[in-house]
Amino acid sequence: MSKTKTTAKTAGGSRLKKWFFRLIAVAVLYVTCQYLDTIKHRWYVFEPESLHQLAKAAIAASPDPNDAWFMTNYIVKNLTETYSPTQVALNLDTSEWFFSNAGGAMGAMYVIHASITEYIIIFGTPVGTEGHTGIHTADDYFNVLVGERWVFSPPNLQMERYPAGSVHHVPRGQMRQHKMHEGCFALEYARGWIPPMMPFGFADILFSTLDYVTFYQTLHIPGRETLKNLLIGKI
């Protein structure tokens, strides 16, 4: 056998080994992700129903039905009294609002909590917006505090209306068209795998608005809060 044929045979065998190990790695990763998905509930701290009740309590306590600032502070105060800082890390700086552009909808958000499996934010705008909810790896619970959220999901050709005090649930893997009619603020809670949701939050910035100040804030603030939670063992 010539030297050239021997070299080609060796190279071919090396490529087969590389692809074999790549396939093994992909299979191991897939099985690991499937297993983690079955146990992710172990890392949840918050409950959708208790947060819905908190949202309704904030509305009831507010001196003005449009006072999103009061409701935000009411919610944060309640959460800090309910959850120990050794159990979950919360962002107490209620002035840390920044723009959000995602799925064509623009508003502002304040991150109360961010971790690998959960986040709680206040999201909204006083001027109104609409867009796509995105298709996510987490369930999303949108507790309306101020205004209304309008939702459309075919084949149901009727608009769904969610006023203050109601909650709109978008299950994992589903999507909606949504509109925050004439302004709306909400307590938004997501539970599931949060990091895969981040590209949705970056796409409009990178390919449309080119607002790199917001890009930095969207990357830095949730990342900082997630790290704070990892340091106390909250996944």
N, C-alpha and C positions, 0 to 999 in steps of 0.2 A: 504493500500500500504506500502510495506516495506521501511525502510530507505534507503536501497541500490538502490531500483528502483527510489525513489524520487530524490536521488542524481544524478543518471544517467540521469534522465529526465531533471533535472536542467542544468547539464553539456551540454547535447545535445542542449537545448534551447540557452545556452550561445554561443556555437559554431555557431549556425545558425545566431545569432545576429551579431557575429564578421564577418562572411562572407557577411552578408547583408550590413553592413557598409563599408566593403572593396570594394564590388561591387559599392556601391554609390560613394565612393571616386574615384575609377577608372573612373566611368562615368563622374564625375565632372571634373576630370583632362583631360579626352579626349575632352570634350566639350570646356573646357578652351583653350586647345592647338589648337583645330580647329578654335576657334574664333581669337586667337592671330595670327594664320597663315594668316587670311584674312586681318589683319591690319598691318602686319610687314613692308609693304612698307612705312608707315608713318615715320619710323625711318631711312630710307636710306638717306644718304647724297651724296654719289658719284653716278655717272652715267657711265655705261659701255662705251658709245660712247665717252664721254669726256676723260676718261682714255685712250682709244685707241688713240685718237688724241694726248694726252700728250706723250704716248709711241713713236708715230711716230715723234713728235717734238724732243724728246730726241735723237732719232737715227739720225735725220737730223742735229742736232747741234753738235753731237759728232765728234771730230777731227779724230777718229779712229773707224771703224765699229765694232771693238771688245772691245771697252773700256766700259765695264759694270760699272766700278767705276764712270766714268764721267756721264753716263746716270742715275745712281742711284742718284747722287747728283743733277743733273738737275731736276729730277722728284720731289725729296723732296723739293727743293727750290720753284718749281712751286706750289706744294700743300700748302706750308706754306703761300705763297702769295695769294692763292685763297680762303683758308678756315680759318675762324677766330678760334683762340684757345678756344673761348667760344662755338663754334659750334661743333668742333671735335678735339680730342687730337691726335697728331702725334708724333711718335718717331723720333727725329731729330739726333740721334746718328748713323750716317751712317757707323760707324765701328763695329756695334753690329751684326755681322754675326755669325751664328752657324749652325752646321750640321743638316740635316733633313733626316731621313730614314722613308719612308712611301710607302707601296705597292710594296716593292722591289726596289724602286728607291732611290738613294742617291745623295744628293747635299747639298747646303747651302742656308740659307735664312736670309733675313733681314726684320723684321716686321716694316712696316711704320705705320700701323694702325690696331687695333684689337678692336672689340666691339662684342656685342651679335648678331648683324645682319649683320655685314660687316667685311671684313679684306682686307688689301692691303699689299702684300709682294713683295720683289724681290727674286726670286728663280732661282737657276741655278747651273751649274758646268762647268768647262772648260775641263773636261775629258770625258764627256758623261755618260749617264745612261738610264735605261729603267725600266718600271714596270707598275703597275695597278693604275689608277687614283683614285680608291675608288668609292663607291656609297654614295653620300652625301645629306644632307638636305639643300644645297645651290647651286645656279648656280655658275659655275666657268668660269671666263674669263681669258684666258692665252695669254697675249700680248707679243709676241716674240720680244726681243730687240737685241739679238745676237745669231747667229747660226740658227738652224732649230729645229722644233718639228715634229716628225713623229707620226701618229696616225692610229690605226686600230680599226674598230668596225664592227663585223659581223652583218648581212649577207653580207655587202659590203666587198668583199675580196681584195679590192685595198687599197694601202696605201694612206693616206691623208698627204700632206706635207704643213707645215706652216713655211714660212721663216720669217726673220726679217721684222717687220712692219705689220705682219698679226696678227689676233686674233683667238684663238680656244676656242669655247664655249662648255662646257659640261653641259647640263641642269641638274637640280636637279633630283636625282633618277636614272641617267644613269651612264654608266661606259665606259672606253676606255682602250686599251693598248696604252702606249705612249713611245716614245724614244726621248731623247734629243741627236740627232746624233752629234757625235764629239764635244760635248760641246754646251751649250745653256744657255742663261739667259733671264728671262721674268719678266714682271710686271704682277703679278697675283692678280685678284680681285674676291672675293667671296661675294655674297649677298644672305641672307637667314638665317637659324639658324646655327650659327657657333659652339657653344659648342658641339653638337653631332658629329662634325667632329673630335674632339680631339682624341678619341680612335684609329682612323686610324693612327694618327701621333705617337701614343705610342706603337702600337702593335709590330712593327719590333724591337724597342728598348728593350721591355720587354721580347720578346720571341726569339730574334735572336742575335742582336748585343751586348746586355747587356751594352750599352754605357750610363751609368748613368749620366755622365756629360751632354750629350745631352738631356737626359730625364729631368734633372733639368732645363736646358735652355728652352726646349720646353714647360715646364709647367710654369716656372717663367716669361719669357718675354711676351708671349701673355697674360698671366693672369694679369700681371702688367699693360699692356696697356689697357686691357678691364676694369680694375678697374678705371684707370684714366678717361676713357670715361664715365663710370657710374657716377662718381663723378661730372661730368658737365652735366649729364642728357642725354648722348648719349647712347641709348640702342643698 
